[in-house]
Each structure stands twice: as structure tokens, then as C-alpha cells.
């Protein structure tokens, strides 16, 4: 059974990542929140077993950006594990 991330943690990420999306995409906070909540990245953040909340909101934003660009959040540098 999938454990869900605590609501207080999700709320923090929702606020922070939504602000980054709105700012960088030039869209409203409401539209940014809609896009983030409907993403695979947010689904992964909700799954406590994935521990995506160990990353900073900026890193989660980067994961979301990778998903937007490629359709797969796993293409983010943070999830691929490539060495820099």
C-alpha cells in the first residue's frame, strides 16, 4: 500500500514550486498550480515511498520542467543520477 506524503509537506512544495512555475512561465498562480497538481512529478511527490521531498523545491521544479520538456520526470538530472 502506498503511503501518502504528509499534507504539510505537500502544501509547502505546492506553494514553492507553483511560484517558480508562475514566475518562469509567465502564467497565473492558479494555472501554475493546476499544471503542477496534474503532473507526474506531483504524483511522485505525493508517494511518500519515493521520498521526493528530500529534494529542495527548486530541484522538484527542475524535475517538473524535465517532465514538461520530455514527458518523463525521470529525465531530470536529479533522478537520472548522472555525474556532473
Secondary structure, DSSP 4 states (H G I P E B T S, - for coil): -PPBPPHHHHHHHHHHHHHHHHHHHT--HHHHHHHHHTSHHHHHHHBGGG-GGGS-HHHHHHHHHHHHHHS-GGGSHHHH----
